[in-house]
């Protein structure tokens, strides 16, 4: 039984499927760009919260000395 790939002059070709068009990639890259942007915002917020907690810990440690 042959696979979905055939060979022509030693070069494998995909049969029965076309390469997705540019719009397909545009949609998915746009989605990834939005997700990455959201993640950056979340990381920035988390870093700010960590910095605030570190200050609180330092203030608490200083007040106990």
N, C-alpha and C positions, 0 to 999 in steps of 0.2 A: 504494500500500500504506500502510495506517495504522500509525502507531507505537503503542507500548504506552500512549501517553497519548491520552486523548480530551478533548474540551472540552465543558463544560456551562455555559452562560451566561458564557463567557469564563474560567472557572476550570479549570485543568488537573487532571485526576484520574488517578491511577494505576489501571490496570486489571489484574486478574489477580494482584495482590499485596496483602497486608495489611501494615499497619504492624506492626513487631515488638512483642511484648508487653513489659511491664515487666521480667519475669524475664530476658529476653535482655539488656537494658541493665544490669541488676543484676550479672549474671555478668561481663559485659565490663568494667564499671567496677570491680568487685572485683578482677579480674585486673590492670587498669591500676594500681589502687591498690597492689597487691602488688609489681608491677614497679617502680613509682616508689619505694616503700619500700626495695627492694633496691638500686636505683641510688643512693639517698641514702646508704645504708650504705657502698657502694663508694666514693662520692665522699669521704665522711668519712675512710675508711681511706687513700685516696690522698692527701688533704690532710695527714693525720698523717705519712705516709711522706715527703712533700715537706718538711714542716717539720723532720723528723729529718735528712734529707739536707742541708738548708740549714745546720743547726747543725753537722753534720760538716764541711761545706765551710768554714764560717766558722772552726771550730776548727783545721782543717788550715791555712787561710790565716794565722791568727794564730800558729800554731806555726812557720811558715816565716819569719816576720818577725823 
